């Protein structure tokens, strides 16, 4: 459920480079009655969007502003440098920040790495986005240091990337507003953590019909017991009536016997 008043969907925010596909597939298999809606957000705006309940949960870049949010770190990415294929760096298996000291290193405005000081020589102007920076790398303007998933996202045939072993790293975490921890959020947390269907909402959903069926059986048993008791009562009354009739018959017979005896006695007396 989301802040938009629609209780039938689960809205999941994610930032570029994060690939929630496997979790979404699992959700769709287990939670068919609650459609999952994906929404992409710029990294800098994602945490604020969750605080404003524009989504139920989100996959964010870490570190992030955690004010009012519950955050579960999921994984940390390798940091890489994106370079033209004919650059000297492309000949190495991995590099350090010092290896980039003589190169122009682009620092886009949406950079997600927690730099104390960006490496290399600064560009004349900072690109607006990581995508713009990749285009500038392809044009030979400079190099770009990013999380590996962003290098893959903006892959070009004329570019490659290499790990930067001592660069800061970017993590990915699952976050939601801490005062809105719903069953759906709990279920998505379970999916992300690899829990089975039996340990998530499926268990709760199976329990409800079981409770209803048990209650129905109880009501049916109670109604059946009442009918049986009524039948037994009627049977008892019938037997009592029949017994009374038999007793009455015996009494009547006795009376008739007595009358006959009296008549017999009178006859003997007259004789």
C-alpha positions in Angstrom: 0.0 0.0 0.0 1.3 3.5 -0.8 0.6 7.0 0.1 -1.4 7.6 -3.1 -4.4 5.9 -1.6 -4.2 2.8 -3.7 -4.1 -0.3 -1.5 -3.7 -2.8 -4.3 -0.1 -2.1 -5.4 3.4 -2.2 -3.9 5.5 0.6 -5.3 9.3 0.0 -5.3 11.7 2.8 -6.0 15.2 2.0 -7.5 18.1 4.0 -8.6 20.1 3.6 -11.9 22.4 0.6 -11.9 20.4 -1.4 -9.4 18.7 -4.4 -11.0 15.7 -5.6 -8.9 14.5 -8.0 -11.6 15.0 -11.3 -9.7 13.2 -9.9 -6.6 10.4 -8.6 -8.7 10.0 -12.0 -10.3 9.8 -13.7 -6.9 7.3 -11.1 -5.7 5.1 -11.7 -8.8 5.1 -15.4 -8.2 4.2 -15.2 -4.5 2.1 -12.1 -4.3 -0.1 -12.1 -7.4 -2.9 -10.3 -5.6 -0.6 -7.2 -5.0 1.0 -6.0 -8.2 4.5 -4.5 -7.9 5.1 -1.2 -9.6 8.7 -0.1 -10.3 9.7 3.5 -10.3 13.2 4.8 -11.1 14.6 7.8 -9.2 17.7 9.9 -9.4 20.0 8.8 -6.6 20.0 12.2 -4.8 16.1 12.2 -4.7 15.4 8.6 -3.7 15.6 8.9 0.1 13.4 12.0 0.1 10.9 10.3 -2.1 10.6 7.5 0.5 10.2 10.0 3.3 7.3 11.6 1.4 5.7 8.2 0.9 6.0 8.4 -2.9 6.9 4.7 -2.7 6.6 1.9 -0.2 10.2 0.9 -0.3 13.3 1.7 -2.4 16.7 0.3 -3.4 19.1 3.2 -2.8 22.8 4.0 -3.1 24.6 3.9 0.2 25.7 5.9 2.1 22.4 7.8 2.2 20.6 10.1 4.5 18.9 7.7 6.9 16.7 10.2 8.7 13.3 8.7 9.3 14.2 5.6 7.2 14.9 2.0 8.1 17.8 0.8 5.9 19.1 -2.8 5.3 22.5 -2.8 3.5 22.4 -5.5 0.8 25.8 -5.4 -1.0 28.8 -3.2 -1.9 29.9 -2.7 -5.4 33.3 -2.7 -7.0 34.5 0.8 -8.1 35.8 1.0 -11.7 37.3 3.6 -14.0 35.7 3.9 -17.5 38.2 4.5 -20.2 38.5 4.3 -24.0 39.7 0.9 -25.2 42.9 2.4 -26.5 43.8 4.1 -23.2 46.9 2.9 -21.3 44.7 1.9 -18.3 42.9 -0.7 -20.5 46.2 -2.7 -20.6 46.1 -3.2 -16.8 44.0 -5.7 -14.8 43.4 -3.1 -12.1 44.6 0.4 -11.1 44.9 2.7 -8.1 43.8 6.3 -7.7 47.5 7.3 -8.1 47.5 5.8 -11.6 44.8 8.4 -12.6 46.7 11.4 -11.3 47.7 12.7 -14.7 44.3 12.2 -16.4 41.2 14.4 -16.4 38.7 12.6 -14.3 35.1 13.6 -14.8 33.0 14.2 -11.7 29.3 14.3 -12.6 26.7 16.1 -10.4 24.9 12.8 -9.7 28.1 11.0 -8.6 27.3 8.4 -6.0 30.8 7.8 -4.6 31.7 9.4 -1.2 34.9 11.2 -2.3 36.9 13.2 0.1 38.7 14.6 -3.0 38.0 13.3 -6.5 41.0 11.8 -8.2 43.0 13.1 -11.2 42.7 16.5 -12.7 39.3 18.3 -12.7 37.4 18.9 -15.9 36.6 22.4 -17.0 32.9 21.7 -16.2 31.1 19.0 -14.3 28.7 16.9 -16.4 25.1 16.9 -15.3 24.7 13.1 -15.2 26.8 9.9 -15.3 25.3 9.2 -18.7 26.6 12.6 -20.0 30.0 11.8 -18.5 30.2 8.5 -20.3 29.6 10.3 -23.6 32.5 12.6 -22.8 34.8 9.7 -22.0 33.9 8.3 -25.5 34.8 11.7 -26.9 38.2 11.6 -25.3 37.6 14.4 -22.8 38.5 12.4 -19.7 38.0 9.3 -17.6 35.1 8.4 -15.2 35.2 6.5 -11.9 31.8 4.9 -11.0 30.3 1.8 -9.4 30.6 -1.2 -11.7 26.8 -1.5 -12.3 26.8 2.0 -13.8 29.6 1.2 -16.1 27.6 -1.8 -17.3 24.4 0.3 -17.6 26.1 2.8 -19.9 28.2 0.3 -21.7 29.6 1.3 -25.1 31.6 -0.8 -27.6 34.4 1.7 -27.7 34.8 1.9 -23.9 36.0 -0.5 -21.2 36.5 -0.4 -17.5 39.0 -1.6 -14.9 38.7 -1.9 -11.0 40.2 0.9 -8.9 41.4 -0.9 -5.8 41.7 2.0 -3.4 38.7 4.1 -4.5 35.7 4.6 -2.2 32.8 2.1 -2.8 29.1 2.5 -3.2 26.7 0.2 -1.5 23.1 -0.7 -2.2 20.5 -0.9 0.5 16.7 -1.5 0.9 15.0 1.4 2.6 11.5 2.4 3.7 10.0 5.0 6.0 10.4 3.5 9.5 6.9 4.4 10.7 5.3 2.6 7.8 6.5 -1.0 8.1 3.6 -2.9 6.5 3.1 -6.6 5.8 4.0 -5.9 2.2 7.3 -4.3 3.2 8.1 -7.3 5.5 7.4 -9.6 2.6 9.7 -7.8 0.3 12.4 -7.7 2.9 12.0 -11.5 3.2 12.3 -11.9 -0.6 15.4 -9.8 -0.7 17.0 -11.8 2.1 16.2 -15.1 0.4 13.5 -16.4 2.6 11.3 -19.1 1.2 7.6 -18.7 0.5 6.7 -20.6 3.7 8.4 -17.9 5.8 6.7 -14.9 4.2 3.2 -13.7 3.7 2.2 -17.0 2.0 2.2 -18.6 5.4 -0.2 -15.9 6.7 -2.4 -16.2 3.7 -2.7 -19.9 4.1 -3.5 -19.6 7.8 -6.6 -17.4 7.2 -8.5 -19.9 5.0 -7.5 -22.6 7.5 -9.0 -20.6 10.4 -12.2 -19.9 8.4 -12.5 -23.6 7.5 -12.0 -24.6 11.1 -14.6 -22.1 12.3 -17.1 -23.3 9.6 -16.6 -26.9 10.7 -17.2 -25.9 14.3 -20.5 -24.2 13.3 -21.5 -27.2 11.3 -20.7 -29.5 14.1 -22.7 -27.4 16.5 -25.7 -27.3 14.2 -25.5 -31.0 13.7 -25.3 -31.6 17.4 -28.4 -29.6 18.0 -30.4 -31.5 15.4 -29.2 -34.8 16.8 -30.1 -33.7 20.3 -33.5 -32.7 19.1 -34.0 -36.0 17.4 -32.9 -37.9 20.6 -35.4 -35.8 22.6 -38.2 -36.7 20.2 -37.3 -40.3 20.3 -37.3 -40.3 24.1 -40.7 -38.7 24.2 -42.0 -41.2 21.7 -40.6 -44.0 23.8 -42.2 -42.5 26.9 -45.5 -42.2 25.1 -45.3 -45.8 23.8 -44.3 -47.0 27.2 -47.3 -45.2 28.7 -49.6 -46.8 26.2 -48.2 -50.2 27.0 -48.5 -49.5 30.7 -52.0 -48.3 30.2 -52.8 -51.4 28.3 -51.5 -53.6 31.0 -53.5 -51.6 33.6 -56.6 -51.9 31.5 -56.1 -55.6 31.2 -55.6 -55.9 34.9 -58.8 -54.0 35.5 -60.7 -56.2 33.1 -59.3 -59.3 34.8 -60.5 -57.9 38.1 -63.9 -57.4 36.8 -64.0 -60.9 35.4 -62.9 -62.3 38.7 -65.6 -60.4 40.4 -68.2 -61.8 38.1 -66.8 -65.3 38.5 -66.9 -65.0 42.2 -70.5 -63.9 42.0 -71.4 -66.9 40.0 -69.8 -69.2 42.5 -71.7 -67.6 45.3 -75.0 -68.0 43.5 -74.2 -71.6 43.0 
